[in-house]
Amino acid sequence: MAQPAETRMRVGGVQPTQILAALVGIAYLGLGIWGLTVTGFGDFIDPVGASIWVFSVNPLHNIVHLVVGVLGVAMAMNSGLSRTFGWFLFIVFGLLFVWGLAITGVFASNPVSGLGNPLAIGTADNWLHLGTALAGLLIAVMPARRVVETAGPASASPAVEEEPSRGHGGLRNRFSRRGTAH
C-alpha cells in the first residue's frame, strides 16, 4: 500500500515584491542620474536647489536617490531582501514626509527648524515621499506567491511501467515517483 504524499509549501519563483523593489530602485536610479545632470556637484547642500519638473533637488538629494536606487536593485534579487527594502522605504520616506511637512510650514511650530533643509525638500517632494512610503509598505506586506511541493508517490496508486525484464523471462514492474530524486 502506498503512503500518502507529503506536501509542503514554499515561496517559489520571482515574487511580485522583487519586481516592485526593482522598479522602485530603477526609478530612483533614474531620478538620481537625471538630478546630477541638472545640479552637478556644486552647492552640495543648497537649501533652494534646482528643479526637475516640480521637484526641488540638490546634489545631496540626488546622491540619496542614487543610494535608494542601488539598494532597490540589489535587494530585489531575493524575496526576503525585497521585503526588507519595502520596510526601509516605508520608514525612511515616512520620516522624510513628516520632516518635509515641518519644513514647508504645515505644522504651527517647526520642531526640526534647527536642522535646516539640506535636501532641498519642497511641497511636491513631500507628496513623492508619501507615495514612496506607501509603495514601501505595499512591498513589505504583499503576500508571497507560494508553490506546493509533493514528496513521495503522486497518488495512492503509483504509476506502473511495464518493461521487459532482461534475463528473467517476464515483465517487471517499476514504480515511478514524481517529485523526488531517483
N, C-alpha and C positions, 0 to 999 in steps of 0.2 A: 504494500500500500504506500502510495506516495505521500510525502509530508507536504503540508501547505507551504506555499511560497512565502518567504519573508519579504515584507515590503518596508521601505523606508523612504523618507522624503529628504531631498537635499536641494540646495539652491543650484540651479543649472543654467548654463548659457550666459550670454551677456544680459545684464539686468537693465531695466529702464533707468535705474538710478545712475548707472555708469554712463549711459548715453546723455542724460541730463547734465551730469557733472562735466562731461567732456564739452558739451555745448556751451555751458556757462564759462568754462575755462577758455574755450576758443574765443568767445565773445569778449571776455576781459583781456585776453592777449591782444586782440584786435584794437580794443579801446586804448590799451597802454601804448601800443606801437603808434597808432594814429595820434594820440596825445603828445607823444615825444616828438613826432614830426612837426607838430604845431608849436610846442613850447621850447623844445631843445632842453638843455640842462642849465640855462641861466635862470637867475631868480628862483632858486630851488624851492623855497617855501613862501613864495609870494602869496599873500592872502587874497589878492584880487585874481591873479592868474589869467589865463587865456580862455577862449570859448571854443568848444567843439559843439556845434549846433546850439543847444540851450544849456549845455553843461559847462560848468566852470572847472578848469583843471590847471595844475601847475606841475612841474617835474616830479615832485614828491608824490602827488596824487597819481601820476602816470606809472611811477615805479610800483605803487601799491596795486594798481590794476595789473601790471605785469606779473607780480608775485602771486596774486589771486589766480590769474590765468594759468601760470605754470603749475600751481598746486592743483587746480581743477583737472588739467590734462593728465598730470601724473597720478592723481588719486582716482581717476576714472578707470584705471587698469584693474581694479579689484572692487567687488561689490561692497565689502565692509569699509574700505577706504573711501569709496564714493559717499557712503552714508556719513562718515566722519567729516568729509568735506561739506556735506549739507549742514551738519551742526555748526561747523566753523562759519559758514556763510550766515546762518541764522543769528548766531551770537554776535559776530563781529559787525555785520552790516546792520543788525538791530541796534547795536550801540552807536554806530555811526549815524543812523537815522535819528536817534534821540539827541545825540550831540549836535547834529545839524539843525534840529528844531530849536535847540538852545541858541545856536549861533545866529540863526536867521530871525530870532526875536519872537518866537511863538510863546515862549514862557515869559511870565511877567518879570522874573529876575533870572539872570543868566548864571547858573551855578558853575559854568565852565569858562567864564569870561577871561580868567587868568591864563588859560591855555591858548587863547587866540584862535586863529583859523589857518593852521599850517597846510591843510589840504585844499584850501580854496573851495569850501563846500557852499553851495548855493541852494535855492529852493528846488530847482529841478533835480539836483543831485540827491536831495532828501528823498524824493519820490523814487528815484532809481535805487537808492539804498533800501528803501522799504520793499520794493519789488524783489530785489536780490535776496533780502532776508526771508521773504515768503517763499521764494523759489528754493532757498536752502532748506527751509522747514519741509517743503514737499519732498525734496531729495532725501532728507533724513528719515522721514516716516513712511515713505512709499513702500507698500508691501513687495516682497521679493517674489519673483516667479519661481515656482518650485517644480521639480521633476520627481516622479515616483520611480524608484528603482526596485526591481524584483530580483531576489536572490533565491535560487532553488528552482524546482520544476515550475514551468509556466502555468500548468493546470493540474488538476487532480489525477488525470491520466496522461502520463508523459507521452510525447510523440515517439512512435516506434518506427524505426527504419529497418527494413529487411535487406540484408545483404548476403550474398553467398559466402559461406564460410570457406576458408582455404584449408583444405586437408581434413575437414571433419564431415563432409558429405551432408550438408543440410543448411538450413538458414539460421542465422544468428541475429538475435535482437540487439539493437544498440539504442540505448536511451540517450536522447539529446537534452541537454539542459540549456535553456536560454537565459542569458543574463549572467552566467558565471563562467569562469575560466575552465577550460578542459585540461 
